[in-house]
């Protein structure tokens, strides 16, 4: 009698059905539909994780730009000034400074202005 690898196959099918448990209609009841749906969901989740990074960076840059313009400097000139000073704060940190510690952000803008002039 040949071995059919049943325990592993059943375990794999159970994992797919569990992943599809919240899906609508046959997508959570029928294995083939569930398999297709979970594969697509995994692809979309992967794409979503990449888009999330892009969206947050865009948000941080917008916040920095607004705060820098309120202090009389454009975003690109502000970043240029910081790089000339050798200040290595990332966009997320600069955004947090602009929101929660505006006086510290203003001091950075003034330093950047001094280097640019």
Long-range contacts (C-beta under 8 A, 24 or more apart in sequence): 56-92, 57-91, 59-95, 60-91, 60-92, 60-94, 60-95, 61-91, 63-95, 63-98, 63-99, 64-91, 64-94, 64-95, 64-98, 66-98, 67-98, 67-99, 67-102, 67-105, 67-109, 68-98, 68-109, 71-105, 71-106, 71-109, 71-110, 72-109, 72-113, 73-109, 73-112, 73-113, 77-112, 77-116, 78-108, 78-109, 78-112, 80-112, 80-116, 81-111, 81-112, 81-113, 81-114, 81-115, 81-116, 82-108, 82-111, 82-112, 84-112, 84-115, 84-116, 85-111, 85-112, 85-115, 87-111
